[in-house]
């Protein structure tokens, strides 16, 4: 393999992102299940905020799924700020997926009349359809940055560990570790 390749400059595929999302979803479901088991009504919002916003702010833009597939979220090539992560994942998880959490919550939808409930369901369905179309279009374009990435000015990069060099005292030549 060519050692002069800058892996961080390569495009992160949707396959890699999807695998990270599946792993993160499994971790999220465990956290959600624990809080929901304690009858905490806002379990969705708490677990999503902690796992997708707070935790990635500390290890350089990584969740467990991103760490396993070796990608991270950056902002203009630098470490993503807490605000950038809040905008990015707030739009994706609290707005896009949060709409689902709201319409399936009987405490919320029970307050709506039947026509308003239908409008809420249609709104979520249309938002899902628009996001799906957006995702398909971006999958085939050179500019593959999704709307929440553009608005938060964040992107994924490959975070392959750099090889360290040290010198062997016996021959003073650099060796790869």
LUMZA-152952 format. One line per field, with one value per atom (N, C-alpha, C): atom name; residue number from 0; residue in one letter; x, y, z. Coordinates in nm, 4 decimals, always signed. Layout:
name = c(CA|...)
resi = c(NUM|...)
resn = c(a|...)
x = c(X|...)
y = c(Y|...)
z = c(Z|...)
END
This chain:
name = c(N|CA|C|N|CA|C|N|CA|C|N|CA|C|N|CA|C|N|CA|C|N|CA|C|N|CA|C|N|CA|C|N|CA|C|N|CA|C|N|CA|C|N|CA|C|N|CA|C|N|CA|C|N|CA|C|N|CA|C|N|CA|C|N|CA|C|N|CA|C|N|CA|C|N|CA|C|N|CA|C|N|CA|C|N|CA|C|N|CA|C|N|CA|C|N|CA|C|N|CA|C|N|CA|C|N|CA|C|N|CA|C|N|CA|C|N|CA|C|N|CA|C|N|CA|C|N|CA|C|N|CA|C|N|CA|C|N|CA|C|N|CA|C|N|CA|C|N|CA|C|N|CA|C|N|CA|C|N|CA|C|N|CA|C|N|CA|C|N|CA|C|N|CA|C|N|CA|C|N|CA|C|N|CA|C|N|CA|C|N|CA|C|N|CA|C|N|CA|C|N|CA|C|N|CA|C|N|CA|C|N|CA|C|N|CA|C|N|CA|C|N|CA|C|N|CA|C|N|CA|C|N|CA|C|N|CA|C|N|CA|C|N|CA|C|N|CA|C|N|CA|C|N|CA|C|N|CA|C|N|CA|C|N|CA|C|N|CA|C|N|CA|C|N|CA|C|N|CA|C|N|CA|C|N|CA|C|N|CA|C|N|CA|C|N|CA|C|N|CA|C|N|CA|C|N|CA|C|N|CA|C|N|CA|C|N|CA|C|N|CA|C|N|CA|C|N|CA|C|N|CA|C|N|CA|C|N|CA|C|N|CA|C|N|CA|C|N|CA|C|N|CA|C|N|CA|C|N|CA|C|N|CA|C|N|CA|C|N|CA|C|N|CA|C|N|CA|C|N|CA|C|N|CA|C|N|CA|C|N|CA|C|N|CA|C|N|CA|C|N|CA|C|N|CA|C|N|CA|C|N|CA|C|N|CA|C|N|CA|C|N|CA|C|N|CA|C|N|CA|C|N|CA|C|N|CA|C|N|CA|C|N|CA|C|N|CA|C|N|CA|C|N|CA|C|N|CA|C|N|CA|C|N|CA|C|N|CA|C|N|CA|C|N|CA|C|N|CA|C|N|CA|C|N|CA|C|N|CA|C|N|CA|C|N|CA|C|N|CA|C|N|CA|C|N|CA|C|N|CA|C|N|CA|C|N|CA|C|N|CA|C|N|CA|C|N|CA|C|N|CA|C|N|CA|C|N|CA|C|N|CA|C|N|CA|C|N|CA|C|N|CA|C|N|CA|C|N|CA|C|N|CA|C|N|CA|C|N|CA|C|N|CA|C|N|CA|C|N|CA|C|N|CA|C|N|CA|C|N|CA|C|N|CA|C|N|CA|C|N|CA|C|N|CA|C|N|CA|C|N|CA|C|N|CA|C|N|CA|C)
resi = c(0|0|0|1|1|1|2|2|2|3|3|3|4|4|4|5|5|5|6|6|6|7|7|7|8|8|8|9|9|9|10|10|10|11|11|11|12|12|12|13|13|13|14|14|14|15|15|15|16|16|16|17|17|17|18|18|18|19|19|19|20|20|20|21|21|21|22|22|22|23|23|23|24|24|24|25|25|25|26|26|26|27|27|27|28|28|28|29|29|29|30|30|30|31|31|31|32|32|32|33|33|33|34|34|34|35|35|35|36|36|36|37|37|37|38|38|38|39|39|39|40|40|40|41|41|41|42|42|42|43|43|43|44|44|44|45|45|45|46|46|46|47|47|47|48|48|48|49|49|49|50|50|50|51|51|51|52|52|52|53|53|53|54|54|54|55|55|55|56|56|56|57|57|57|58|58|58|59|59|59|60|60|60|61|61|61|62|62|62|63|63|63|64|64|64|65|65|65|66|66|66|67|67|67|68|68|68|69|69|69|70|70|70|71|71|71|72|72|72|73|73|73|74|74|74|75|75|75|76|76|76|77|77|77|78|78|78|79|79|79|80|80|80|81|81|81|82|82|82|83|83|83|84|84|84|85|85|85|86|86|86|87|87|87|88|88|88|89|89|89|90|90|90|91|91|91|92|92|92|93|93|93|94|94|94|95|95|95|96|96|96|97|97|97|98|98|98|99|99|99|100|100|100|101|101|101|102|102|102|103|103|103|104|104|104|105|105|105|106|106|106|107|107|107|108|108|108|109|109|109|110|110|110|111|111|111|112|112|112|113|113|113|114|114|114|115|115|115|116|116|116|117|117|117|118|118|118|119|119|119|120|120|120|121|121|121|122|122|122|123|123|123|124|124|124|125|125|125|126|126|126|127|127|127|128|128|128|129|129|129|130|130|130|131|131|131|132|132|132|133|133|133|134|134|134|135|135|135|136|136|136|137|137|137|138|138|138|139|139|139|140|140|140|141|141|141|142|142|142|143|143|143|144|144|144|145|145|145|146|146|146|147|147|147|148|148|148|149|149|149|150|150|150|151|151|151|152|152|152|153|153|153|154|154|154|155|155|155|156|156|156|157|157|157|158|158|158|159|159|159|160|160|160|161|161|161|162|162|162|163|163|163|164|164|164|165|165|165|166|166|166|167|167|167|168|168|168|169|169|169|170|170|170|171|171|171|172|172|172|173|173|173|174|174|174|175|175|175|176|176|176)
resn = c(x|x|x|x|x|x|x|x|x|x|x|x|x|x|x|x|x|x|x|x|x|x|x|x|x|x|x|x|x|x|x|x|x|x|x|x|x|x|x|x|x|x|x|x|x|x|x|x|x|x|x|x|x|x|x|x|x|x|x|x|x|x|x|x|x|x|x|x|x|x|x|x|x|x|x|x|x|x|x|x|x|x|x|x|x|x|x|x|x|x|x|x|x|x|x|x|x|x|x|x|x|x|x|x|x|x|x|x|x|x|x|x|x|x|x|x|x|x|x|x|x|x|x|x|x|x|x|x|x|x|x|x|x|x|x|x|x|x|x|x|x|x|x|x|x|x|x|x|x|x|x|x|x|x|x|x|x|x|x|x|x|x|x|x|x|x|x|x|x|x|x|x|x|x|x|x|x|x|x|x|x|x|x|x|x|x|x|x|x|x|x|x|x|x|x|x|x|x|x|x|x|x|x|x|x|x|x|x|x|x|x|x|x|x|x|x|x|x|x|x|x|x|x|x|x|x|x|x|x|x|x|x|x|x|x|x|x|x|x|x|x|x|x|x|x|x|x|x|x|x|x|x|x|x|x|x|x|x|x|x|x|x|x|x|x|x|x|x|x|x|x|x|x|x|x|x|x|x|x|x|x|x|x|x|x|x|x|x|x|x|x|x|x|x|x|x|x|x|x|x|x|x|x|x|x|x|x|x|x|x|x|x|x|x|x|x|x|x|x|x|x|x|x|x|x|x|x|x|x|x|x|x|x|x|x|x|x|x|x|x|x|x|x|x|x|x|x|x|x|x|x|x|x|x|x|x|x|x|x|x|x|x|x|x|x|x|x|x|x|x|x|x|x|x|x|x|x|x|x|x|x|x|x|x|x|x|x|x|x|x|x|x|x|x|x|x|x|x|x|x|x|x|x|x|x|x|x|x|x|x|x|x|x|x|x|x|x|x|x|x|x|x|x|x|x|x|x|x|x|x|x|x|x|x|x|x|x|x|x|x|x|x|x|x|x|x|x|x|x|x|x|x|x|x|x|x|x|x|x|x|x|x|x|x|x|x|x|x|x|x|x|x|x|x|x|x|x|x|x|x|x|x|x|x|x|x|x|x|x|x|x|x|x|x|x|x|x|x|x|x|x|x|x|x|x|x|x|x|x|x|x|x|x|x|x|x|x|x|x|x|x|x|x|x|x|x|x|x|x|x|x)
x = c(+0.0842|+0.0000|+0.0889|+0.0509|+0.1291|+0.1237|+0.2395|+0.2445|+0.2316|+0.2328|+0.2249|+0.0818|-0.0173|-0.1566|-0.2072|-0.2698|-0.3331|-0.4761|-0.4984|-0.6300|-0.7355|-0.6941|-0.7915|-0.8495|-0.7840|-0.8337|-0.9277|-0.9328|-1.0202|-1.1659|-1.2547|-1.3984|-1.4427|-1.5257|-1.5809|-1.7083|-1.7115|-1.8246|-1.9490|-2.0645|-2.1894|-2.1959|-2.1261|-2.1214|-2.0551|-1.9423|-1.8706|-1.9554|-2.0187|-2.1050|-2.2244|-2.2800|-2.3944|-2.3589|-2.2416|-2.1974|-2.1797|-2.1192|-2.1030|-2.2393|-2.3351|-2.4694|-2.5364|-2.5207|-2.5804|-2.5214|-2.3909|-2.3258|-2.3744|-2.3781|-2.4244|-2.5704|-2.6502|-2.7913|-2.8070|-2.7231|-2.7295|-2.6939|-2.5910|-2.5524|-2.6633|-2.7181|-2.8251|-2.9474|-2.9836|-3.1002|-3.0818|-2.9614|-2.9348|-2.9561|-2.8978|-2.9159|-3.0610|-3.1289|-3.2707|-3.3516|-3.3233|-3.3952|-3.3779|-3.2571|-3.2322|-3.3151|-3.3088|-3.3850|-3.5349|-3.5778|-3.7206|-3.7699|-3.6831|-3.7168|-3.7420|-3.6776|-3.7004|-3.8151|-3.8903|-4.0076|-3.9732|-3.8573|-3.8181|-3.8762|-3.9720|-4.0477|-3.9597|-3.8576|-3.7737|-3.6478|-3.6566|-3.5409|-3.4803|-3.5641|-3.5139|-3.4230|-3.4691|-3.3963|-3.2682|-3.2735|-3.1562|-3.0478|-3.0842|-2.9850|-2.9270|-3.0105|-2.9614|-2.8647|-2.8979|-2.8103|-2.6776|-2.6827|-2.5584|-2.4731|-2.5346|-2.4540|-2.4070|-2.4924|-2.4546|-2.4004|-2.4178|-2.3667|-2.2576|-2.2865|-2.1922|-2.0705|-2.0922|-1.9802|-1.8847|-1.9323|-1.8372|-1.7585|-1.8062|-1.7344|-1.6009|-1.5874|-1.4642|-1.3612|-1.3956|-1.2908|-1.2685|-1.2792|-1.2471|-1.3487|-1.4773|-1.5805|-1.6133|-1.5909|-1.6160|-1.7197|-1.8031|-1.8865|-1.8220|-1.8780|-1.8213|-1.8229|-1.9332|-1.9419|-1.8396|-1.8232|-1.7244|-1.5824|-1.5572|-1.4254|-1.3943|-1.4919|-1.4699|-1.4410|-1.5130|-1.4892|-1.3863|-1.3272|-1.2174|-1.2544|-1.3629|-1.3980|-1.4274|-1.4246|-1.4588|-1.5214|-1.5894|-1.6522|-1.5566|-1.5368|-1.4517|-1.5290|-1.4743|-1.5299|-1.4164|-1.4248|-1.3190|-1.1830|-1.1816|-1.0574|-1.0068|-1.0669|-1.0260|-1.1265|-1.0940|-1.1852|-1.3183|-1.4275|-1.5604|-1.5923|-1.6415|-1.6772|-1.8084|-1.8343|-1.9593|-2.0781|-2.0682|-2.1767|-2.2008|-2.0925|-2.1065|-2.1723|-2.1330|-2.1949|-2.3406|-2.3712|-2.5089|-2.5965|-2.5468|-2.6234|-2.6386|-2.5281|-2.5288|-2.6261|-2.6027|-2.6843|-2.8199|-2.8302|-2.9610|-3.0549|-3.0042|-3.0857|-3.1194|-3.0193|-3.0402|-3.1266|-3.0901|-3.1578|-3.2735|-3.2578|-3.3653|-3.4752|-3.4405|-3.5446|-3.5983|-3.5118|-3.5590|-3.6170|-3.5386|-3.5894|-3.6792|-3.6558|-3.7398|-3.8844|-3.9070|-4.0440|-4.1159|-4.0431|-4.1022|-4.1361|-4.0450|-4.0679|-4.1907|-4.2108|-4.3263|-4.4570|-4.4600|-4.5870|-4.6245|-4.5283|-4.5650|-4.5926|-4.5658|-4.5915|-4.7400|-4.8088|-4.9533|-4.9885|-4.8978|-4.9238|-4.9341|-4.8577|-4.8604|-4.9731|-4.9765|-5.0771|-5.2181|-5.2290|-5.3608|-5.4228|-5.3398|-5.3890|-5.4384|-5.4022|-5.4391|-5.5711|-5.6452|-5.7658|-5.7249|-5.8158|-5.7859|-5.7288|-5.7838|-5.7240|-5.5823|-5.5567|-5.4215|-5.3219|-5.3682|-5.2834|-5.2461|-5.3415|-5.3163|-5.2158|-5.2298|-5.1345|-4.9952|-4.9851|-4.8547|-4.7907|-4.8708|-4.8189|-4.7742|-4.8518|-4.8163|-4.6901|-4.6769|-4.5570|-4.4320|-4.4385|-4.3246|-4.2968|-4.4008|-4.3843|-4.3191|-4.3642|-4.3055|-4.1609|-4.1324|-3.9947|-3.9042|-3.9530|-3.8763|-3.8522|-3.9545|-3.9412|-3.8404|-3.8482|-3.7533|-3.6105|-3.5925|-3.4589|-3.4074|-3.4928|-3.4529|-3.4090|-3.4863|-3.4513|-3.3183|-3.3021|-3.1774|-3.0593|-3.0768|-2.9711|-2.9348|-3.0350|-3.0099|-2.9365|-2.9802|-2.9143|-2.7684|-2.7439|-2.6078|-2.5190|-2.5789|-2.5005|-2.4382|-2.4986|-2.4496|-2.3811|-2.3698|-2.3041|-2.1660|-2.0824|-1.9479|-1.9542|-2.0420|-2.0633|-2.1614|-2.1091|-2.1949|-2.2294|-2.2056|-2.2349|-2.3863|-2.4407|-2.5840|-2.6222|-2.7525|-2.7976|-2.7536|-2.7590|-2.7226|-2.5719|-2.4943|-2.3500|-2.3163|-2.3868|-2.3640|-2.4005|-2.5164|-2.5611|-2.4713|-2.4142|-2.3256|-2.1790|-2.1516|-2.0149|-1.9238|-1.9768|-1.9008|-1.8922|-1.8004|-1.7877|-1.7175|-1.7234|-1.6532|-1.5160|-1.4179|-1.2867|-1.2436|-1.1586|-1.1030|-0.9965|-0.9989|-0.9032|-0.8155|-0.7379|-0.6462|-0.5280|-0.4835|-0.3715|-0.2428|-0.1696|-0.0419|+0.0623|+0.1512|+0.2596|+0.3657|+0.4121|+0.5165|+0.6525|+0.7476|+0.8838|+0.9724|+1.0605|+1.1618|+1.2929|+1.3994|+1.5287|+1.5810|+1.6411|+1.7048|+1.8480|+1.8893|+2.0231|+2.1354|+2.1115|+2.2168|+2.2558|+2.1614|+2.1983|+2.1495|+2.0861|+2.0414|+1.9519|+1.8781|+1.7836|+1.6420|+1.5522|+1.4145|+1.3427|+1.2663|+1.1881|+1.0417|+0.9544|+0.8109|+0.7678|+0.6794|+0.6244|+0.4824)
y = c(-0.1178|+0.0000|+0.1243|+0.2240|+0.3457|+0.4223|+0.4486|+0.5165|+0.6671|+0.7188|+0.8638|+0.9133|+0.8283|+0.8673|+0.9432|+1.0566|+1.1332|+1.0824|+0.9908|+0.9290|+1.0287|+1.1316|+1.2295|+1.3131|+1.3153|+1.3919|+1.3097|+1.1783|+1.0925|+1.1100|+1.0872|+1.0961|+0.9810|+1.0130|+0.9103|+0.8586|+0.7295|+0.6718|+0.6636|+0.6593|+0.6422|+0.5036|+0.4063|+0.2725|+0.2785|+0.3452|+0.3587|+0.4362|+0.5424|+0.6215|+0.5396|+0.4569|+0.3735|+0.2681|+0.2078|+0.1082|+0.1756|+0.2933|+0.3673|+0.3979|+0.4372|+0.4678|+0.3444|+0.2284|+0.1057|+0.0700|+0.0822|+0.0545|+0.1547|+0.2824|+0.3857|+0.3659|+0.3179|+0.2926|+0.1841|+0.0806|-0.0252|+0.0276|+0.1105|+0.1696|+0.2622|+0.3423|+0.4357|+0.3611|+0.2508|+0.1732|+0.1205|+0.0796|+0.0321|+0.1460|+0.2629|+0.3784|+0.4203|+0.4212|+0.4573|+0.3571|+0.2289|+0.1253|+0.1374|+0.1706|+0.1871|+0.3028|+0.4193|+0.5345|+0.5124|+0.4530|+0.4256|+0.3258|+0.2320|+0.1351|+0.2012|+0.3144|+0.3915|+0.4914|+0.4762|+0.5587|+0.7075|+0.7344|+0.8733|+0.9121|+1.0046|+1.0410|+1.1007|+1.1735|+1.2388|+1.1577|+1.0249|+0.9371|+0.9586|+0.9733|+0.9949|+1.1167|+1.2274|+1.3545|+1.3500|+1.2878|+1.2808|+1.1927|+1.0708|+0.9779|+1.0313|+1.0887|+1.1442|+1.2592|+1.3471|+1.4594|+1.4156|+1.3195|+1.2723|+1.1960|+1.0998|+1.0124|+1.0800|+1.1603|+1.2159|+1.3579|+1.4287|+1.5657|+1.5778|+1.5363|+1.5545|+1.4635|+1.3353|+1.2406|+1.2722|+1.2987|+1.3292|+1.4592|+1.5460|+1.6708|+1.6455|+1.5343|+1.5076|+1.4261|+1.3120|+1.2365|+1.2810|+1.4078|+1.4574|+1.4249|+1.4295|+1.4091|+1.2654|+1.1779|+1.0355|+0.9808|+0.8935|+0.8067|+0.6686|+0.5709|+0.4359|+0.3857|+0.4051|+0.3605|+0.4286|+0.5579|+0.6313|+0.5856|+0.5578|+0.5113|+0.3764|+0.2869|+0.1530|+0.1602|+0.2445|+0.2540|+0.3616|+0.4214|+0.5175|+0.6425|+0.7047|+0.8358|+0.9286|+1.0578|+1.1554|+1.2765|+1.3563|+1.4778|+1.5938|+1.6754|+1.7934|+1.9171|+2.0298|+2.1576|+2.2358|+2.2530|+2.3204|+2.2547|+2.1217|+2.0476|+2.0397|+2.1137|+2.1129|+2.0348|+2.0199|+1.9527|+2.0275|+1.9546|+2.0159|+2.0709|+2.1930|+2.2549|+2.1956|+2.2188|+2.1722|+2.2341|+2.3623|+2.4305|+2.3679|+2.3373|+2.2743|+2.1376|+2.0603|+1.9292|+1.9442|+2.0469|+2.0710|+2.1046|+2.1869|+2.2214|+2.0984|+2.0290|+1.9117|+1.8048|+1.7577|+1.6474|+1.6945|+1.8205|+1.8748|+1.8709|+1.9111|+1.9063|+1.7626|+1.6763|+1.5391|+1.4587|+1.4599|+1.3729|+1.4396|+1.5642|+1.6276|+1.6828|+1.7264|+1.7776|+1.6648|+1.6019|+1.4983|+1.3760|+1.3165|+1.1998|+1.2392|+1.3576|+1.4058|+1.4231|+1.4569|+1.4685|+1.3344|+1.2254|+1.0923|+1.0660|+1.1033|+1.0817|+1.1579|+1.2745|+1.3553|+1.2951|+1.2547|+1.2048|+1.0655|+0.9884|+0.8580|+0.8653|+0.9810|+0.9997|+1.0266|+0.9326|+0.9462|+1.0627|+1.1029|+1.2194|+1.3464|+1.3531|+1.4714|+1.4596|+1.3480|+1.3339|+1.3217|+1.2775|+1.2695|+1.4063|+1.5090|+1.6461|+1.7067|+1.6435|+1.6974|+1.6383|+1.7201|+1.6683|+1.5743|+1.4945|+1.3980|+1.4637|+1.5771|+1.6399|+1.6921|+1.7461|+1.7951|+1.6803|+1.5704|+1.4520|+1.4025|+1.4024|+1.3606|+1.4537|+1.5833|+1.6807|+1.6557|+1.6259|+1.5981|+1.4742|+1.3692|+1.2475|+1.2746|+1.3506|+1.3840|+1.4690|+1.5624|+1.6467|+1.5599|+1.4666|+1.3782|+1.2906|+1.2391|+1.1570|+1.2367|+1.3596|+1.4438|+1.4817|+1.5088|+1.5393|+1.4186|+1.2989|+1.1764|+1.1569|+1.1809|+1.1671|+1.2678|+1.3918|+1.4952|+1.4582|+1.4071|+1.3675|+1.2497|+1.1530|+1.0382|+1.0825|+1.1711|+1.2222|+1.2975|+1.3798|+1.4536|+1.3570|+1.2501|+1.1510|+1.0809|+1.0424|+0.9742|+1.0672|+1.1914|+1.2878|+1.3069|+1.3242|+1.3469|+1.2244|+1.1055|+0.9830|+0.9769|+1.0448|+1.0394|+1.1677|+1.2662|+1.3919|+1.3990|+1.4786|+1.4978|+1.5676|+1.6670|+1.7348|+1.6504|+1.5663|+1.4732|+1.5197|+1.6462|+1.6983|+1.7153|+1.6564|+1.6623|+1.7957|+1.8280|+1.9610|+1.9969|+1.9037|+1.9338|+1.9534|+1.8930|+1.9146|+2.0536|+2.0954|+2.2293|+2.3367|+2.3206|+2.4213|+2.4284|+2.3160|+2.3154|+2.3346|+2.3381|+2.3505|+2.2409|+2.1180|+2.0022|+1.8993|+1.8074|+1.6987|+1.5806|+1.4667|+1.3475|+1.3413|+1.2933|+1.2630|+1.1269|+1.0617|+0.9343|+0.9649|+0.8920|+0.9199|+0.7987|+0.7653|+0.6531|+0.6971|+0.6163|+0.6594|+0.6736|+0.7774|+0.8005|+0.7018|+0.6591|+0.5715|+0.6576|+0.6098|+0.6831|+0.6297|+0.7166|+0.6759|+0.6914|+0.5973|+0.6111|+0.5579|+0.5948|+0.5498|+0.4366|+0.3413|+0.2289|+0.2725|+0.2657|+0.3129|+0.2343|+0.1103|+0.0282|+0.0736|+0.1244|+0.1670|+0.3077|+0.3772|+0.5151|+0.5377|+0.4380|+0.4566|+0.4548|+0.5354|+0.5381|+0.4059|+0.3612|+0.2401|+0.2723|+0.2018|+0.2205|+0.1375|+0.1962|+0.1244|+0.0844)
z = c(+0.0000|+0.0000|+0.0000|-0.0735|-0.0836|+0.0479|+0.1070|+0.2367|+0.2243|+0.1017|+0.0827|+0.0596|+0.0774|+0.0559|+0.1781|+0.1527|+0.2604|+0.2741|+0.3678|+0.3832|+0.4283|+0.5023|+0.5513|+0.4377|+0.3217|+0.2075|+0.1194|+0.1441|+0.0636|+0.1056|+0.0116|+0.0359|+0.1270|+0.2253|+0.3138|+0.2478|+0.2196|+0.1479|+0.2359|+0.1689|+0.2422|+0.3057|+0.2493|+0.3080|+0.4448|+0.4528|+0.5791|+0.6799|+0.6331|+0.7210|+0.7680|+0.6787|+0.7140|+0.8177|+0.8048|+0.9032|+1.0396|+1.0405|+1.1659|+1.2275|+1.1432|+1.1918|+1.2520|+1.1884|+1.2420|+1.3786|+1.3913|+1.5202|+1.6251|+1.5875|+1.6805|+1.7186|+1.6252|+1.6543|+1.7605|+1.7530|+1.8530|+1.9917|+1.9997|+2.1279|+2.1771|+2.0863|+2.1220|+2.1755|+2.1117|+2.1544|+2.2970|+2.3298|+2.4666|+2.5661|+2.5362|+2.6246|+2.6354|+2.5230|+2.5221|+2.6049|+2.5867|+2.6595|+2.8100|+2.8530|+2.9964|+3.0511|+2.9858|+3.0348|+3.0229|+2.9137|+2.8954|+2.9997|+3.0370|+3.1409|+3.2759|+3.2990|+3.4207|+3.4031|+3.2939|+3.2640|+3.2523|+3.1913|+3.1664|+3.0314|+3.0322|+2.9114|+2.8018|+2.8399|+2.7390|+2.7089|+2.7197|+2.6972|+2.5584|+2.4561|+2.3196|+2.3142|+2.3686|+2.3609|+2.4430|+2.5603|+2.6476|+2.5865|+2.5469|+2.4923|+2.3624|+2.2777|+2.1512|+2.1772|+2.2686|+2.3003|+2.3585|+2.4500|+2.5126|+2.4120|+2.3417|+2.2558|+2.1274|+2.0644|+1.9345|+1.9399|+2.0527|+2.0605|+2.1663|+2.2878|+2.3973|+2.3854|+2.3650|+2.3576|+2.2414|+2.1188|+2.0103|+2.0312|+2.1194|+2.1434|+2.2125|+2.2831|+2.3567|+2.2802|+2.2179|+2.1480|+2.0032|+1.9759|+1.8423|+1.7354|+1.7661|+1.6650|+1.6357|+1.7335|+1.7109|+1.8089|+1.7573|+1.8383|+1.8286|+1.8966|+1.8877|+1.7435|+1.6725|+1.5330|+1.4438|+1.4608|+1.3809|+1.4156|+1.5423|+1.5840|+1.5196|+1.5164|+1.4596|+1.3099|+1.2350|+1.0910|+1.0557|+1.1581|+1.1437|+1.0650|+1.1093|+1.0552|+1.1722|+1.1453|+1.2480|+1.1817|+1.2620|+1.2130|+1.2372|+1.1343|+1.1478|+1.1029|+1.1375|+1.0941|+1.0287|+0.8996|+0.8221|+0.8439|+0.8517|+0.8672|+1.0098|+1.1012|+1.2411|+1.3245|+1.4502|+1.5434|+1.5461|+1.5354|+1.5352|+1.6739|+1.6777|+1.8049|+1.8562|+1.9839|+2.0430|+1.9702|+1.9349|+1.8641|+1.7267|+1.6537|+1.5218|+1.5341|+1.6362|+1.6585|+1.6985|+1.7779|+1.8205|+1.6995|+1.6084|+1.4885|+1.3994|+1.3753|+1.2870|+1.3358|+1.4572|+1.5073|+1.5588|+1.5954|+1.6316|+1.5118|+1.3954|+1.2734|+1.2341|+1.2406|+1.1958|+1.2927|+1.4191|+1.5144|+1.5875|+1.6300|+1.7059|+1.6154|+1.4950|+1.4046|+1.3169|+1.2377|+1.1449|+1.2188|+1.3082|+1.3804|+1.4965|+1.5509|+1.6600|+1.6181|+1.4922|+1.4422|+1.4536|+1.4298|+1.4457|+1.5921|+1.6805|+1.8234|+1.8707|+1.8147|+1.8554|+1.8040|+1.6774|+1.6227|+1.6738|+1.7237|+1.7790|+1.9292|+1.9891|+2.1319|+2.1522|+2.2152|+2.2338|+2.3246|+2.4128|+2.4979|+2.4146|+2.3057|+2.2186|+2.1168|+2.0447|+1.9393|+1.9949|+2.1193|+2.1818|+2.2036|+2.2072|+2.2246|+2.0940|+1.9823|+1.8517|+1.8036|+1.7314|+1.6681|+1.5551|+1.5084|+1.4031|+1.2769|+1.2289|+1.1101|+1.1357|+1.2534|+1.2840|+1.2976|+1.3530|+1.3642|+1.2251|+1.1334|+0.9951|+0.9288|+0.9512|+0.8966|+0.9529|+1.0812|+1.1428|+1.0798|+1.0620|+0.9988|+0.8552|+0.7811|+0.6424|+0.6364|+0.7307|+0.7363|+0.7554|+0.8488|+0.8743|+0.7519|+0.6902|+0.5705|+0.4576|+0.4351|+0.3301|+0.3631|+0.4901|+0.5305|+0.5060|+0.5369|+0.5101|+0.3610|+0.2824|+0.1375|+0.0828|+0.1286|+0.0843|+0.1242|+0.2448|+0.2896|+0.2079|+0.1787|+0.0980|-0.0418|-0.1042|-0.2370|-0.2303|-0.1276|-0.1067|-0.0941|-0.0176|+0.0028|-0.1276|-0.2052|-0.3329|-0.4306|-0.4385|-0.5278|-0.4871|-0.3578|-0.3093|-0.3279|-0.3265|-0.3447|-0.4839|-0.5817|-0.7188|-0.7646|-0.6774|-0.7136|-0.6517|-0.7128|-0.6588|-0.5233|-0.5112|-0.3838|-0.3032|-0.2131|-0.1411|-0.0003|+0.0299|+0.1624|+0.1802|+0.2853|+0.3113|+0.3742|+0.3744|+0.4160|+0.5580|+0.6501|+0.7886|+0.8034|+0.7139|+0.7135|+0.6599|+0.5567|+0.5019|+0.6029|+0.6676|+0.7636|+0.8869|+0.9272|+1.0437|+1.0059|+0.8754|+0.8229|+0.8770|+0.8746|+0.9202|+0.8083|+0.8225|+0.7260|+0.7927|+0.7272|+0.7742|+0.7086|+0.7827|+0.7268|+0.7788|+0.7026|+0.7462|+0.8497|+0.9598|+1.0680|+1.0929|+0.9924|+1.0025|+1.0867|+1.1823|+1.2669|+1.1866|+1.2188|+1.1523|+1.2048|+1.1167|+1.1601|+1.2262|+1.3412|+1.4130|+1.3700|+1.3641|+1.3300|+1.4529|+1.4752|+1.5788|+1.5214|+1.5828|+1.5311|+1.6171|+1.5492|+1.6174|+1.6442|+1.7712|+1.8085|+1.7410|+1.7013|+1.6443|+1.5036|+1.4255|+1.2899|+1.2578|+1.3500|+1.3358|+1.2146|+1.1743|+1.0642|+1.1215|+1.0601|+1.1102|+1.0823|+1.1781|+1.1651|+1.1874|+1.1132|+1.1340|+1.2527|+1.3348|+1.4488|+1.4188)
END
